[in-house]
Amino acid sequence: MKITVNGKEKSYSKPGVSVAELLSLEEVITPGMVTVQLNGKFLLQKQFADTQIEEGDKVEFLHFMEGGA
Amino acid sequence: MSGNRIIYLTENILGEIRKQANEELPDEACGYIIGEGSRACALYKMINADHSPRHFSFNPVEQFEALKVAREMRNELIAVYHSHPVTPPRMSEEDIRMANDTKVVYLIYSLEANEIKGFTVNREKLVREIPVEAVPDIENWNGV
């Protein structure tokens, strides 16, 4: 399965990877603190586990950014 | 993560960070650095959603607008910057706690010290200071 993750084309031998699994494969240590777009549409956190990624999909994720002095 | 990271910022980008930090006082200022690898080529100013002198956060929708600009430039979001109006250029406890992206460089500009420092944070929350080197302006610099 070929997909595009954060602008880079990637191949996964396992089909039907969920967004949650993909974040794990991408070594995201805090999946509860990222925002995900699948094919340009925002996903809710509760959709990560049940949303399957399909051939040709484009996934972008960004970490929450915050801090304090 | 490489232990030999460095980030190159143009004089224009450094100047824009200083200018934004002063203009947004008393609040913290923040934004992204767009570039490739270690080399910055543009700055994307973000709104501090907290409008606070001691805290900052990004709006996710605006984050994706920044990403879109970076993609259009065939570049990446290589660093995040924010200002410390009255504290040194170091990662605060809150900065470290909220630093969950192990691939990005965290830049902190202190108005108190008039100094910018760069850091990476690994998954064990180990903070590593990395060199920030000023380089001459490049022709295609693009402040966004």
Backbone of each chain as ProteinMPNN parsed JSONL, in Angstrom:
{"seq_chain_A": "MKITVNGKEKSYSKPGVSVAELLSLEEVITPGMVTVQLNGKFLLQKQFADTQIEEGDKVEFLHFMEGGA", "coords_chain_A": {"N_chain_A": [[0.848, -1.198, 0.0], [0.689, 2.09, -1.011], [1.11, 5.245, 0.319], [0.894, 8.756, 1.169], [2.687, 10.392, 3.558], [2.908, 13.095, 5.567], [3.906, 14.553, 3.37], [5.7, 12.825, 2.229], [6.204, 9.972, 0.204], [5.231, 6.735, 1.097], [5.575, 3.217, 1.648], [3.646, 0.517, 2.756], [3.552, -2.781, 3.808], [1.487, -3.987, 5.031], [-1.94, -3.971, 4.518], [-4.766, -1.785, 5.087], [-4.206, -0.168, 7.334], [-4.829, 1.561, 10.33], [-5.428, 5.002, 11.281], [-4.512, 5.439, 13.862], [-2.702, 3.307, 14.135], [-0.9, 4.022, 12.154], [0.184, 6.382, 13.196], [1.578, 5.321, 15.311], [3.449, 3.756, 13.913], [4.829, 5.819, 12.79], [6.225, 6.714, 14.879], [5.08, 8.481, 16.708], [4.907, 9.772, 19.809], [2.994, 10.77, 21.45], [0.058, 10.35, 20.648], [-2.332, 11.479, 21.302], [-1.908, 14.108, 21.176], [-1.733, 15.222, 18.672], [-2.767, 16.693, 15.588], [-4.666, 15.564, 12.89], [-4.891, 15.393, 9.387], [-6.705, 13.797, 6.895], [-6.51, 13.238, 3.59], [-6.885, 15.978, 3.279], [-8.913, 16.609, 5.057], [-9.885, 17.303, 8.382], [-9.525, 15.047, 11.124], [-11.308, 13.777, 13.946], [-10.061, 13.113, 17.247], [-11.211, 10.789, 18.296], [-11.714, 9.341, 16.059], [-9.405, 8.205, 15.185], [-8.683, 5.496, 15.724], [-10.538, 3.96, 14.341], [-10.496, 4.742, 11.725], [-9.587, 3.762, 8.607], [-6.723, 3.656, 6.537], [-6.273, 4.062, 3.1], [-5.057, 2.854, -0.09], [-3.149, 5.27, -1.769], [-3.94, 7.396, -0.205], [-3.566, 10.578, 1.447], [-1.892, 11.632, 4.212], [-1.543, 13.927, 6.777], [0.077, 15.028, 9.653], [0.318, 17.021, 12.576], [2.008, 18.062, 15.477], [0.558, 19.234, 18.537], [1.303, 22.511, 19.533], [2.665, 24.194, 22.12], [3.654, 26.086, 25.017], [5.451, 27.517, 27.792], [6.793, 30.323, 29.564]], "CA_chain_A": [[0.0, 0.0, 0.0], [1.452, 3.329, -1.077], [0.396, 6.423, 0.806], [1.781, 9.903, 1.386], [2.638, 10.807, 4.966], [3.632, 14.366, 5.741], [4.569, 14.958, 2.135], [6.633, 11.813, 1.716], [5.553, 8.729, -0.199], [5.682, 5.588, 1.9], [4.944, 1.937, 1.327], [3.426, -0.381, 3.892], [3.151, -4.1, 3.313], [0.208, -4.344, 5.649], [-3.04, -3.113, 4.074], [-5.788, -1.487, 6.084], [-3.645, 0.421, 8.564], [-5.65, 2.65, 10.86], [-4.684, 6.237, 11.569], [-3.815, 5.221, 15.14], [-1.539, 2.445, 13.868], [0.076, 4.787, 11.372], [0.889, 7.3, 14.103], [2.533, 4.497, 16.05], [4.53, 3.432, 12.977], [5.585, 7.055, 12.563], [6.895, 6.995, 16.156], [4.455, 9.579, 17.443], [4.878, 9.271, 21.191], [1.785, 11.271, 22.118], [-0.969, 10.461, 19.598], [-3.424, 12.335, 21.776], [-1.503, 15.51, 21.05], [-1.497, 15.59, 17.281], [-3.923, 16.945, 14.736], [-4.478, 14.786, 11.666], [-5.725, 15.599, 8.204], [-6.697, 12.703, 5.936], [-6.938, 13.785, 2.292], [-7.272, 17.38, 3.431], [-10.001, 16.805, 6.021], [-9.505, 17.048, 9.774], [-10.147, 13.933, 11.837], [-11.425, 13.907, 15.397], [-9.218, 12.131, 17.948], [-11.938, 9.533, 18.493], [-11.786, 8.626, 14.781], [-8.083, 7.68, 14.81], [-8.605, 4.036, 15.805], [-11.464, 3.294, 13.411], [-10.352, 5.233, 10.348], [-8.605, 2.987, 7.855], [-6.038, 4.375, 5.467], [-6.338, 3.274, 1.874], [-4.08, 3.13, -1.149], [-3.18, 6.604, -2.377], [-4.358, 8.436, 0.744], [-2.577, 11.546, 1.919], [-2.054, 11.879, 5.649], [-0.656, 14.945, 7.355], [-0.169, 15.221, 11.089], [1.129, 18.032, 13.246], [1.904, 18.034, 16.938], [0.126, 20.438, 19.244], [2.455, 23.33, 19.916], [2.442, 25.159, 23.188], [4.7, 26.126, 26.022], [5.325, 28.656, 28.696], [8.071, 30.851, 30.048]], "C_chain_A": [[0.879, 1.241, 0.0], [0.576, 4.498, -0.624], [1.407, 7.567, 0.951], [1.599, 10.388, 2.818], [3.518, 12.033, 5.149], [4.514, 14.699, 4.537], [5.507, 13.939, 1.539], [5.883, 10.529, 1.379], [6.126, 7.564, 0.601], [4.926, 4.341, 1.472], [4.819, 1.104, 2.593], [2.927, -1.705, 3.35], [1.782, -4.492, 3.847], [-0.904, -3.413, 5.149], [-3.976, -2.796, 5.233], [-5.241, -0.98, 7.4], [-4.577, 1.541, 9.037], [-4.778, 3.884, 11.095], [-3.898, 6.07, 12.867], [-2.566, 4.372, 14.95], [-0.459, 3.2, 13.094], [0.872, 5.733, 12.27], [1.92, 6.543, 14.931], [3.733, 4.14, 15.174], [5.422, 4.64, 12.72], [6.259, 7.543, 13.851], [6.376, 8.249, 16.843], [4.258, 9.105, 18.873], [3.635, 9.734, 21.949], [0.677, 11.464, 21.076], [-2.169, 11.308, 20.013], [-3.111, 13.818, 21.638], [-1.053, 15.84, 19.641], [-2.84, 15.876, 16.609], [-3.647, 16.263, 13.408], [-5.438, 15.259, 10.585], [-5.566, 14.372, 7.312], [-7.304, 13.228, 4.644], [-7.532, 15.184, 2.446], [-8.39, 17.648, 4.416], [-9.538, 16.445, 7.436], [-10.252, 15.836, 10.327], [-10.27, 14.29, 13.309], [-10.546, 12.836, 16.045], [-9.911, 10.772, 18.04], [-12.069, 8.726, 17.194], [-10.47, 7.925, 14.427], [-8.078, 6.143, 14.744], [-9.43, 3.349, 14.719], [-11.326, 3.744, 11.965], [-9.225, 4.487, 9.649], [-8.002, 3.841, 6.737], [-5.988, 3.477, 4.251], [-5.279, 3.724, 0.874], [-4.253, 4.545, -1.701], [-3.579, 7.728, -1.437], [-3.2, 9.36, 1.097], [-2.87, 11.89, 3.37], [-1.051, 12.944, 6.083], [-0.956, 14.994, 8.848], [0.806, 16.242, 11.649], [0.922, 17.929, 14.744], [1.306, 19.34, 17.459], [1.388, 21.216, 19.606], [2.039, 24.32, 20.995], [3.581, 25.093, 24.186], [4.515, 27.347, 26.895], [6.671, 29.063, 29.242], [8.32, 30.446, 31.488]], "O_chain_A": [[1.707, 1.428, 0.891], [-0.534, 4.703, -1.116], [2.618, 7.358, 0.865], [0.496, 10.748, 3.232], [4.725, 11.993, 4.91], [5.682, 15.067, 4.667], [6.056, 14.156, 0.458], [5.046, 10.057, 2.149], [7.339, 7.431, 0.757], [3.791, 4.409, 1.0], [5.752, 1.0, 3.389], [2.003, -1.752, 2.538], [1.026, -5.224, 3.207], [-0.82, -2.199, 5.334], [-3.962, -3.487, 6.252], [-5.755, -1.324, 8.465], [-5.047, 2.356, 8.242], [-3.549, 3.803, 11.104], [-2.751, 6.507, 12.962], [-1.511, 4.66, 15.515], [0.735, 3.037, 13.345], [2.086, 5.867, 12.119], [3.0, 7.059, 15.217], [4.88, 4.206, 15.616], [6.619, 4.501, 12.466], [6.794, 8.65, 13.899], [7.132, 8.983, 17.479], [3.527, 8.146, 19.12], [3.272, 9.152, 22.971], [0.387, 12.589, 20.669], [-2.923, 11.791, 19.168], [-3.943, 14.673, 21.943], [-0.126, 16.623, 19.431], [-3.887, 15.369, 17.012], [-2.548, 16.362, 12.861], [-6.622, 15.491, 10.829], [-4.45, 13.952, 7.008], [-8.472, 13.615, 4.61], [-8.541, 15.523, 1.828], [-8.784, 18.799, 4.599], [-8.888, 15.422, 7.652], [-11.431, 15.623, 10.045], [-9.438, 15.016, 13.853], [-10.315, 11.778, 15.46], [-9.273, 9.732, 17.881], [-12.483, 7.567, 17.221], [-10.421, 7.142, 13.479], [-7.526, 5.565, 13.808], [-9.06, 2.279, 14.237], [-11.97, 3.187, 11.076], [-8.063, 4.57, 10.047], [-8.688, 4.632, 6.091], [-5.698, 2.285, 4.353], [-4.7, 4.805, 0.979], [-5.358, 4.96, -2.052], [-3.558, 8.896, -1.827], [-2.03, 8.98, 1.051], [-3.951, 12.374, 3.707], [0.14, 12.855, 5.784], [-2.119, 14.999, 9.253], [1.966, 16.31, 11.242], [-0.197, 17.733, 15.219], [1.525, 20.409, 16.89], [2.416, 20.628, 19.944], [1.171, 25.168, 20.788], [4.371, 24.149, 24.188], [3.554, 28.104, 26.753], [7.58, 28.242, 29.368], [9.35, 30.803, 32.061]]}, "seq_chain_B": "MSGNRIIYLTENILGEIRKQANEELPDEACGYIIGEGSRACALYKMINADHSPRHFSFNPVEQFEALKVAREMRNELIAVYHSHPVTPPRMSEEDIRMANDTKVVYLIYSLEANEIKGFTVNREKLVREIPVEAVPDIENWNGV", "coords_chain_B": {"N_chain_B": [[17.354, 10.638, 16.471], [19.627, 13.002, 15.245], [22.758, 13.679, 16.779], [24.222, 15.753, 16.032], [23.038, 18.104, 15.22], [22.249, 21.26, 13.74], [21.137, 24.6, 13.226], [20.549, 26.842, 10.631], [19.942, 30.182, 10.359], [18.764, 32.896, 8.48], [19.883, 36.342, 8.432], [17.736, 38.004, 7.975], [15.53, 36.455, 8.844], [16.154, 36.143, 11.541], [16.009, 38.827, 12.291], [13.298, 39.315, 11.825], [12.112, 37.665, 13.727], [12.963, 38.898, 16.097], [11.76, 41.402, 15.762], [9.006, 40.767, 15.66], [8.724, 39.678, 18.207], [9.088, 41.921, 19.805], [7.023, 43.579, 18.92], [4.786, 42.203, 19.759], [4.754, 42.302, 22.447], [3.056, 42.743, 25.589], [2.883, 40.028, 25.274], [3.869, 36.589, 24.587], [5.482, 35.836, 21.543], [5.176, 33.873, 18.52], [5.86, 31.214, 16.119], [6.492, 29.456, 13.0], [9.411, 28.055, 11.453], [10.275, 27.721, 8.172], [11.845, 25.466, 5.982], [14.567, 23.474, 4.719], [15.991, 20.551, 5.834], [18.615, 21.578, 7.759], [18.561, 24.17, 7.059], [17.082, 27.259, 7.111], [14.525, 28.982, 5.311], [12.36, 30.631, 5.311], [9.953, 32.422, 7.28], [7.094, 31.862, 9.257], [4.725, 33.602, 10.711], [2.855, 32.996, 13.62], [-0.309, 33.234, 15.292], [-0.413, 33.841, 18.716], [-2.395, 31.873, 20.378], [-3.081, 31.947, 23.011], [-2.628, 34.506, 23.855], [-0.848, 35.533, 25.844], [1.558, 36.644, 28.293], [3.118, 34.698, 29.404], [2.74, 32.264, 28.247], [2.196, 30.222, 25.348], [0.304, 29.081, 22.519], [-0.545, 27.215, 19.56], [-3.061, 27.561, 17.045], [-4.647, 24.797, 15.668], [-5.793, 24.84, 13.07], [-4.553, 27.018, 11.889], [-1.985, 26.041, 12.005], [-2.012, 24.097, 10.007], [-2.357, 25.726, 7.831], [0.113, 26.952, 7.746], [1.648, 24.713, 7.19], [0.736, 24.139, 4.642], [1.719, 26.299, 3.191], [4.446, 25.805, 3.494], [4.636, 23.379, 2.101], [3.931, 24.243, -0.467], [6.149, 25.678, -1.042], [7.863, 23.678, -1.378], [9.118, 22.737, 0.881], [9.732, 22.132, 4.415], [8.285, 22.241, 7.747], [10.58, 23.177, 9.804], [11.323, 24.138, 12.259], [10.125, 25.493, 15.368], [9.35, 28.573, 16.816], [9.394, 30.637, 19.751], [8.892, 33.461, 21.899], [10.482, 34.589, 24.911], [9.518, 36.911, 26.994], [10.505, 37.992, 29.474], [12.252, 36.198, 30.529], [15.089, 33.904, 30.489], [16.707, 32.507, 27.471], [15.859, 29.605, 27.488], [14.689, 26.207, 27.757], [11.732, 26.043, 29.376], [10.129, 24.406, 32.183], [7.489, 23.949, 31.423], [7.718, 24.259, 28.651], [9.279, 22.007, 28.043], [7.667, 19.94, 28.945], [5.543, 20.134, 27.15], [6.74, 19.629, 24.768], [6.459, 17.57, 22.354], [7.167, 16.809, 19.868], [9.667, 15.168, 18.43], [11.187, 15.647, 16.264], [11.392, 18.223, 15.447], [12.993, 21.469, 15.664], [13.265, 23.479, 18.498], [13.09, 26.834, 18.954], [14.025, 29.518, 20.996], [13.573, 32.836, 21.676], [14.899, 35.203, 23.71], [13.862, 38.204, 24.998], [14.809, 39.508, 27.164], [17.503, 38.769, 27.283], [18.242, 39.283, 24.72], [18.808, 37.207, 22.889], [18.954, 34.22, 20.967], [18.23, 30.789, 21.206], [18.596, 27.318, 20.334], [16.931, 24.154, 20.547], [16.571, 20.593, 20.909], [14.28, 18.0, 21.778], [14.128, 14.842, 23.111], [12.382, 11.605, 23.139], [12.549, 10.81, 25.739], [12.457, 13.118, 27.048], [14.803, 14.463, 27.216], [16.697, 17.307, 26.948], [18.48, 18.921, 24.435], [20.796, 21.331, 23.658], [21.251, 23.028, 20.617], [23.438, 24.324, 18.072], [22.764, 27.596, 16.822], [23.076, 29.222, 13.923], [23.8, 32.252, 12.385], [23.288, 33.284, 9.085], [24.171, 34.909, 5.981], [21.693, 36.898, 4.277], [19.452, 35.342, 1.995], [18.704, 35.321, -1.499], [16.127, 34.556, -2.236], [14.658, 34.851, 0.044], [11.744, 34.72, 1.999], [9.503, 36.202, 3.809], [6.589, 35.289, 5.384]], "CA_chain_B": [[17.68, 12.045, 16.226], [21.054, 13.245, 15.125], [23.35, 14.45, 17.859], [25.05, 16.814, 15.456], [22.165, 19.031, 14.514], [22.532, 22.694, 13.769], [20.146, 25.274, 12.404], [21.053, 28.065, 10.01], [18.888, 31.181, 10.163], [19.269, 34.095, 7.803], [19.777, 37.575, 9.224], [16.352, 38.478, 7.818], [14.641, 35.681, 9.713], [16.47, 36.528, 12.925], [15.464, 40.167, 12.488], [11.837, 39.226, 11.877], [11.737, 37.088, 15.024], [13.156, 39.961, 17.108], [10.751, 42.438, 15.532], [7.706, 40.233, 16.085], [8.735, 39.524, 19.669], [8.906, 43.258, 20.391], [5.7, 44.1, 18.552], [3.696, 41.483, 20.439], [4.825, 42.5, 23.899], [3.747, 41.921, 26.581], [2.646, 38.596, 25.079], [4.853, 35.789, 23.874], [5.273, 35.722, 20.099], [5.496, 32.498, 18.117], [5.713, 30.917, 14.694], [7.243, 28.34, 12.418], [10.478, 28.288, 10.498], [10.153, 26.846, 7.002], [13.141, 25.253, 5.361], [14.901, 22.101, 4.339], [17.104, 20.082, 6.656], [19.026, 22.532, 8.788], [18.635, 25.509, 6.488], [15.802, 27.97, 7.102], [14.391, 29.895, 4.18], [11.232, 31.544, 5.507], [9.355, 32.455, 8.614], [5.634, 31.946, 9.214], [4.268, 34.102, 12.009], [1.605, 32.415, 14.104], [-0.985, 33.967, 16.36], [-0.393, 33.172, 20.021], [-3.81, 31.672, 20.698], [-3.287, 32.224, 24.436], [-2.465, 35.952, 24.097], [-0.35, 35.562, 27.222], [2.987, 36.939, 28.437], [3.836, 33.568, 30.0], [2.335, 31.007, 27.613], [1.769, 30.329, 23.948], [-0.163, 27.873, 21.848], [-0.937, 27.387, 18.163], [-4.355, 27.072, 16.596], [-4.365, 23.731, 14.693], [-6.158, 25.213, 11.693], [-3.475, 27.88, 11.401], [-0.81, 25.184, 11.811], [-2.099, 23.459, 8.696], [-2.133, 26.778, 6.829], [1.572, 27.082, 7.667], [2.149, 23.513, 6.501], [0.397, 24.277, 3.22], [2.694, 27.244, 2.627], [5.731, 25.087, 3.419], [4.538, 22.404, 1.003], [3.951, 24.985, -1.737], [7.55, 26.083, -1.255], [8.605, 22.405, -1.438], [9.924, 22.693, 2.086], [9.124, 21.538, 5.6], [8.303, 23.053, 8.969], [11.764, 22.582, 10.447], [11.5, 24.639, 13.627], [9.084, 26.295, 16.009], [9.984, 29.56, 17.696], [8.559, 31.504, 20.576], [9.683, 34.42, 22.664], [10.378, 34.711, 26.365], [9.671, 38.36, 27.211], [11.278, 38.406, 30.658], [13.024, 35.076, 31.069], [16.217, 33.553, 29.613], [16.421, 31.621, 26.333], [16.021, 28.2, 27.858], [13.439, 25.457, 27.765], [11.111, 26.027, 30.697], [9.497, 23.116, 32.511], [6.292, 23.84, 30.59], [8.175, 24.024, 27.279], [9.727, 20.609, 27.935], [6.496, 19.066, 29.127], [4.696, 20.177, 25.967], [7.534, 19.37, 23.559], [6.217, 16.175, 21.989], [7.682, 16.543, 18.524], [11.101, 14.905, 18.586], [11.887, 15.909, 15.003], [11.459, 19.659, 15.181], [13.888, 22.266, 16.513], [12.566, 24.499, 19.278], [13.881, 28.057, 19.089], [13.491, 30.457, 21.992], [14.218, 34.143, 21.656], [14.702, 35.939, 24.957], [14.005, 39.66, 24.892], [15.619, 39.918, 28.307], [18.92, 38.555, 26.957], [18.42, 39.537, 23.281], [19.553, 36.035, 22.426], [18.117, 33.095, 20.541], [18.876, 29.482, 21.352], [17.855, 26.217, 19.739], [16.917, 22.924, 21.348], [15.751, 19.448, 20.54], [13.822, 17.245, 22.947], [13.863, 13.47, 22.667], [11.181, 10.997, 23.728], [12.751, 10.719, 27.201], [12.414, 14.518, 27.504], [16.161, 14.99, 27.355], [16.841, 18.527, 26.147], [19.829, 19.132, 23.913], [20.944, 22.618, 22.972], [21.935, 22.892, 19.327], [23.915, 25.626, 17.597], [21.965, 28.415, 15.907], [24.069, 30.02, 13.209], [23.258, 33.275, 11.483], [23.916, 33.276, 7.764], [23.736, 36.065, 5.192], [20.371, 36.772, 3.662], [19.449, 34.695, 0.683], [17.946, 36.115, -2.465], [14.712, 34.197, -2.289], [14.034, 34.832, 1.36], [10.327, 35.041, 1.853], [8.732, 36.31, 5.048], [5.179, 35.023, 5.051]], "C_chain_B": [[19.198, 12.238, 16.191], [21.57, 14.063, 16.292], [24.149, 15.627, 17.355], [24.212, 17.843, 14.712], [22.622, 20.46, 14.698], [21.392, 23.336, 12.982], [20.731, 26.598, 11.927], [19.873, 28.996, 9.762], [19.486, 32.387, 9.454], [19.107, 35.303, 8.732], [18.362, 38.135, 9.139], [15.402, 37.77, 8.776], [14.886, 36.032, 11.176], [15.87, 37.904, 13.242], [13.948, 40.155, 12.621], [11.369, 38.642, 13.213], [11.855, 38.156, 16.119], [12.059, 41.012, 16.995], [9.377, 41.977, 16.026], [7.622, 40.135, 17.606], [8.513, 40.868, 20.36], [7.503, 43.796, 20.123], [4.588, 43.445, 19.363], [3.803, 41.544, 21.964], [3.522, 43.093, 24.419], [3.61, 40.411, 26.354], [3.854, 37.889, 24.459], [4.469, 35.774, 22.397], [5.71, 34.327, 19.665], [5.315, 32.318, 16.625], [6.518, 29.709, 14.291], [8.398, 28.866, 11.58], [10.333, 27.235, 9.403], [11.54, 26.668, 6.395], [13.329, 23.809, 4.968], [16.112, 21.659, 5.15], [17.401, 21.079, 7.76], [18.904, 23.983, 8.332], [17.252, 26.145, 6.397], [15.727, 28.879, 5.886], [13.234, 30.863, 4.366], [10.694, 31.413, 6.924], [7.842, 32.561, 8.439], [5.157, 32.355, 10.598], [2.932, 33.469, 12.374], [0.995, 33.354, 15.147], [-0.818, 33.171, 17.65], [-1.843, 33.057, 20.494], [-4.117, 31.969, 22.163], [-3.21, 33.718, 24.762], [-1.973, 36.2, 25.522], [1.13, 35.934, 27.26], [3.791, 35.764, 28.971], [3.502, 32.232, 29.331], [2.013, 31.259, 26.154], [1.167, 29.006, 23.51], [-0.572, 28.233, 20.428], [-2.361, 26.898, 17.968], [-4.095, 26.016, 15.515], [-4.718, 24.096, 13.251], [-5.064, 26.09, 11.088], [-2.195, 27.073, 11.177], [-0.832, 24.554, 10.414], [-1.992, 24.474, 7.563], [-0.626, 26.984, 6.637], [2.17, 25.903, 6.901], [1.9, 23.604, 5.003], [1.39, 25.208, 2.527], [4.048, 26.556, 2.463], [5.734, 24.1, 2.254], [4.62, 23.105, -0.357], [5.364, 25.452, -2.073], [8.463, 24.868, -1.386], [9.576, 22.293, -0.267], [9.133, 22.078, 3.233], [9.046, 22.581, 6.711], [9.444, 22.49, 9.817], [11.957, 23.048, 11.892], [10.273, 25.424, 14.071], [9.799, 27.327, 16.868], [8.94, 30.208, 18.579], [9.46, 32.396, 21.404], [9.448, 34.245, 24.153], [10.589, 36.187, 26.694], [10.582, 38.728, 28.373], [12.09, 37.272, 31.284], [14.106, 34.675, 30.056], [15.803, 32.641, 28.454], [16.702, 30.17, 26.677], [14.648, 27.529, 27.856], [12.901, 25.43, 29.19], [10.522, 24.639, 30.959], [8.27, 22.888, 31.633], [6.666, 23.577, 29.131], [8.554, 22.555, 27.086], [8.546, 19.651, 28.019], [5.665, 18.991, 27.846], [5.442, 19.88, 24.673], [7.43, 17.892, 23.184], [6.722, 15.814, 20.6], [9.199, 16.394, 18.616], [11.895, 15.256, 17.327], [12.09, 17.393, 14.729], [12.494, 20.32, 16.094], [13.042, 23.331, 17.21], [13.499, 25.688, 19.469], [13.22, 28.967, 20.113], [14.291, 31.744, 21.92], [13.868, 34.871, 22.955], [14.89, 37.431, 24.708], [14.878, 40.175, 26.021], [17.106, 39.837, 27.954], [19.259, 38.964, 25.527], [19.251, 38.421, 22.648], [18.581, 34.94, 22.021], [18.901, 31.805, 20.685], [17.963, 28.404, 20.766], [17.994, 24.946, 20.553], [16.179, 21.817, 20.599], [15.384, 18.726, 21.833], [13.507, 15.825, 22.486], [12.696, 12.864, 23.452], [11.318, 10.8, 25.238], [12.771, 12.109, 27.846], [13.8, 15.061, 27.837], [16.324, 16.169, 26.403], [18.295, 18.665, 25.715], [19.872, 20.498, 23.229], [21.71, 22.395, 21.677], [22.385, 24.27, 18.856], [22.907, 26.3, 16.66], [22.94, 29.367, 15.231], [23.391, 31.001, 12.264], [24.024, 33.234, 10.176], [23.412, 34.483, 6.986], [22.378, 35.819, 4.546], [20.474, 36.112, 2.298], [18.467, 35.427, -0.218], [16.455, 35.83, -2.416], [14.066, 34.12, -0.916], [12.606, 35.328, 1.247], [9.662, 35.048, 3.214], [7.267, 36.167, 4.721], [4.282, 35.707, 6.053]], "O_chain_B": [[19.933, 11.695, 17.016], [20.924, 15.009, 16.742], [24.691, 16.407, 18.138], [24.639, 18.385, 13.692], [23.286, 20.812, 15.673], [20.754, 22.676, 12.162], [21.319, 27.36, 12.695], [18.93, 28.65, 9.051], [20.58, 32.84, 9.791], [18.316, 35.289, 9.675], [17.846, 38.678, 10.116], [14.577, 38.404, 9.433], [13.945, 36.197, 11.951], [15.303, 38.117, 14.313], [13.381, 40.892, 13.428], [10.355, 39.07, 13.762], [10.966, 38.3, 16.957], [11.501, 41.456, 17.999], [8.678, 42.714, 16.722], [6.601, 40.459, 18.212], [7.829, 40.94, 21.381], [6.879, 44.395, 20.999], [3.559, 44.069, 19.624], [3.026, 40.907, 22.675], [2.924, 43.905, 23.714], [4.141, 39.611, 27.124], [4.738, 38.524, 23.885], [3.291, 35.709, 22.047], [6.507, 33.676, 20.341], [4.705, 33.146, 15.95], [7.136, 29.035, 15.115], [8.355, 29.984, 11.067], [10.277, 26.034, 9.668], [12.314, 27.622, 6.31], [12.379, 23.029, 4.897], [17.143, 22.331, 5.146], [16.544, 21.382, 8.589], [19.115, 24.91, 9.114], [16.368, 25.644, 5.703], [16.725, 29.471, 5.476], [13.143, 31.842, 3.626], [10.948, 30.445, 7.64], [7.37, 33.28, 7.558], [5.179, 31.56, 11.537], [2.008, 33.41, 11.563], [1.687, 34.148, 15.785], [-1.055, 31.963, 17.672], [-2.435, 34.033, 20.954], [-5.269, 32.213, 22.522], [-3.671, 34.148, 25.819], [-2.572, 36.95, 26.292], [1.879, 35.575, 26.351], [5.02, 35.821, 28.993], [3.938, 31.181, 29.802], [1.611, 32.358, 25.769], [1.481, 27.95, 24.058], [-0.9, 29.38, 20.125], [-2.812, 25.959, 18.623], [-3.396, 26.299, 14.542], [-4.016, 23.702, 12.32], [-4.696, 25.928, 9.925], [-1.414, 27.375, 10.275], [0.19, 24.486, 9.732], [-1.581, 24.126, 6.456], [-0.151, 27.165, 5.516], [3.072, 26.068, 6.079], [2.737, 23.2, 4.196], [1.842, 24.934, 1.415], [4.712, 26.7, 1.437], [6.713, 24.001, 1.514], [5.287, 22.628, -1.276], [5.722, 25.6, -3.241], [9.681, 25.006, -1.492], [10.702, 21.816, -0.413], [8.025, 21.576, 3.051], [9.652, 23.65, 6.631], [9.293, 21.455, 10.466], [12.68, 22.411, 12.657], [9.504, 25.94, 13.261], [10.753, 26.994, 17.573], [7.768, 30.317, 18.217], [10.645, 32.114, 21.583], [8.381, 33.819, 24.595], [11.723, 36.665, 26.676], [11.356, 39.68, 28.27], [12.553, 37.376, 32.42], [14.038, 35.068, 28.892], [14.708, 32.079, 28.447], [17.677, 29.586, 26.203], [13.607, 28.181, 27.94], [13.523, 24.872, 30.094], [10.435, 23.809, 30.054], [8.036, 21.778, 31.157], [6.021, 22.778, 28.452], [8.192, 21.939, 26.083], [8.448, 18.685, 27.263], [5.148, 17.932, 27.494], [4.842, 19.878, 23.598], [8.221, 17.068, 23.644], [6.704, 14.647, 20.207], [9.919, 17.365, 18.849], [13.124, 15.174, 17.318], [12.884, 17.764, 13.864], [12.825, 19.797, 17.158], [12.214, 23.993, 16.586], [14.566, 25.563, 20.07], [12.005, 29.16, 20.096], [15.512, 31.751, 22.08], [12.699, 35.117, 23.253], [15.952, 37.865, 24.262], [15.601, 41.158, 25.86], [17.876, 40.736, 28.292], [20.432, 38.99, 25.155], [20.25, 38.664, 21.972], [17.534, 34.752, 22.64], [20.078, 31.732, 20.333], [16.743, 28.553, 20.71], [19.03, 24.691, 21.166], [15.297, 22.07, 19.779], [16.082, 18.828, 22.842], [12.706, 15.631, 21.572], [12.102, 13.515, 24.311], [10.318, 10.641, 25.937], [13.064, 12.252, 29.033], [13.948, 15.99, 28.631], [16.114, 16.038, 25.197], [19.215, 18.542, 26.524], [19.078, 20.779, 22.331], [22.699, 21.662, 21.648], [21.77, 25.276, 19.209], [22.286, 25.649, 15.819], [23.552, 30.213, 15.883], [22.534, 30.635, 11.461], [25.253, 33.159, 10.162], [22.348, 35.023, 7.292], [21.978, 34.68, 4.306], [21.44, 36.299, 1.559], [17.525, 36.067, 0.25], [15.628, 36.734, -2.537], [13.068, 33.426, -0.721], [12.31, 36.248, 0.485], [9.292, 33.989, 3.722], [6.759, 36.873, 3.85], [3.059, 35.609, 5.954]]}, "name": "protein", "num_of_chains": 2, "seq": "MKITVNGKEKSYSKPGVSVAELLSLEEVITPGMVTVQLNGKFLLQKQFADTQIEEGDKVEFLHFMEGGAMSGNRIIYLTENILGEIRKQANEELPDEACGYIIGEGSRACALYKMINADHSPRHFSFNPVEQFEALKVAREMRNELIAVYHSHPVTPPRMSEEDIRMANDTKVVYLIYSLEANEIKGFTVNREKLVREIPVEAVPDIENWNGV"}
